[in-house]
Amino acid sequence: IATVALAKEPAPFHIQAHRGAGDALPENTLESFEWSWQHGLTPESDLRMTKDGTIVCFHDPNLKRVPYKIDEALKESSIEELPLAEVEKLDVGSFRAPQFAGQRVPILANVFDAMHGHPDRMLYLDIKSIKLDQLEKLVREKGVEHQIIFTSEHPKLLRDWKKLVPESHTLLWNRGTEEQLTKKMADLRKTKFAGITHLQIHVQVGDLNSAEPFMPSSDWLRKLGKELKSRGIVFQTFSAECKDQKAFEKLLGLGVKSCATDYPEVPLAAVKNFREKADH
């Protein structure tokens, strides 16, 4: 898989490389995080805890999809059921392509070590199954409080985390129909969006030449963007499988200030083109 040479995008526009480096590299590996940082992206990692209590980066609830050439009986197992010594044996690179053979599940502490001394290196932490107090201890021990974006779909979890590490960023992700999302936003207003610094909406992209290419609708997104801006919250969208630069440019026009993607070169080009048009 050929990687794409990306121009580094200046802050504060965060492009979240989904699961580490999007489609460019195997997911949730230190190699994918390093690649994203080198290209001015903010990688996302998914956090789980091994049976013996080590926080590692792995997305799935079982081992069916990613690890290469493991016993059939082991495929039903989860990271949480295995000790670290067994997790570290898993090849999580080969499933993507042979040249990535031998890439391993990273220990989060080692990822934080790669961030130390590089304040520009940010990392989304998508919480799957960990203990908050243990993560807090690790974050403070490694001195990366300002470099992480604690991520969940559960508002209370974000509020609980903010009490532990108030200086860190947070992201609440949201998916559903426009009606469901409207209800979620109404519930968040009751708490004045407490504990949230970034908010992500999953946007479905349809026919970009139609009167309404998005779900939720353009008007809904525009209004939310204005509200989040007034509250000082970063407005992020995620459109799974979207490779169309035009879609990202339209979203930028609706007030989107950040995006998550599997194809980071596409929104990078969209941001560049959008800014050039705005300058003229």
C-alpha positions, 0 to 999 in steps of 0.5 A, spaced: 500 500 500 503 506 497 502 512 502 501 519 500 505 525 501 501 529 505 503 537 507 503 538 514 496 542 516 497 547 521 493 548 527 488 548 530 485 544 524 485 537 527 484 531 522 483 525 525 486 519 522 481 513 524 484 508 528 491 510 527 493 512 520 486 511 516 487 506 510 494 508 509 497 503 514 495 497 519 490 500 524 492 501 532 500 500 531 506 505 533 508 505 526 501 508 524 501 513 529 508 515 527 506 516 520 500 520 522 504 525 526 510 525 521 504 528 516 501 533 521 495 528 523 492 526 529 492 519 530 486 515 534 488 509 538 483 504 541 484 502 548 483 496 551 486 492 558 490 486 558 488 480 563 494 482 567 492 490 567 496 493 561 493 498 557 494 497 550 491 499 543 486 495 539 480 496 536 475 489 536 472 486 541 475 479 539 481 476 535 477 474 529 479 480 524 486 483 525 491 478 528 495 474 522 495 466 523 492 465 530 489 458 532 481 458 530 480 457 538 483 463 539 479 468 535 473 468 539 478 471 545 478 478 547 484 482 549 481 482 556 482 475 556 489 474 554 496 476 558 500 481 555 505 476 554 500 473 549 498 479 546 505 481 544 506 475 540 500 477 535 502 480 528 497 485 527 500 488 521 500 482 516 492 482 515 493 489 511 499 487 507 505 483 507 510 488 508 507 490 514 508 483 517 511 483 524 507 489 527 505 488 534 499 491 539 502 497 542 503 498 549 500 505 551 505 507 555 510 506 549 506 510 545 506 516 550 514 515 550 514 517 543 510 523 544 514 526 550 518 532 548 514 533 542 508 537 544 505 537 537 504 530 537 496 529 539 493 522 540 485 521 540 484 515 546 477 512 544 475 508 550 473 501 549 475 497 556 480 501 561 480 503 568 480 511 568 484 511 575 490 507 571 489 511 565 490 518 569 496 515 573 499 513 566 497 520 563 500 524 568 506 519 569 508 520 562 506 528 562 502 528 556 496 531 559 495 536 554 496 532 548 491 527 549 483 527 546 479 523 551 474 520 546 467 516 548 460 516 546 458 517 553 458 524 556 458 522 563 465 518 562 467 524 559 465 528 565 468 523 570 475 524 566 475 531 566 474 531 574 481 527 574 485 530 568 481 537 567 487 540 563 486 534 557 482 535 551 475 530 550 471 528 544 464 526 544 462 522 538 455 521 536 451 517 531 444 516 529 438 519 525 437 527 525 431 526 530 436 521 534 442 526 534 437 532 535 435 529 542 442 527 544 444 535 543 438 537 547 440 532 553 447 535 552 444 542 552 441 541 559 449 540 562 451 546 558 456 541 554 459 539 560 466 536 560 466 536 552 472 540 548 471 537 541 464 534 539 463 529 533 457 528 528 457 522 524 455 524 517 452 520 511 454 523 505 449 522 499 449 525 492 453 531 492 449 534 486 443 533 490 439 539 494 441 535 500 447 531 500 448 530 507 444 526 513 443 530 518 442 535 513 446 541 511 441 546 515 442 542 522 449 541 521 450 549 520 446 551 526 450 546 530 456 549 528 454 556 530 452 553 537 459 549 538 463 555 536 459 560 541 461 555 546 468 554 544 467 547 542 471 544 536 466 541 531 468 535 528 465 530 523 466 523 521 464 520 514 466 513 513 468 511 507 468 518 504 473 519 499 470 525 495 474 532 496 468 536 494 464 533 500 469 535 505 469 542 502 462 543 503 462 541 510 467 546 511 463 551 508 457 549 514 462 550 519 466 544 520 472 545 524 475 538 524 474 531 521 475 524 522 477 520 516 480 513 513 483 517 507 487 523 510 489 526 504 482 527 501 480 532 507 487 535 507 486 537 500 479 540 501 482 544 507 488 547 502 483 548 497 477 551 501 482 556 504 485 558 498 478 560 495 477 564 502 483 568 501 481 570 494 
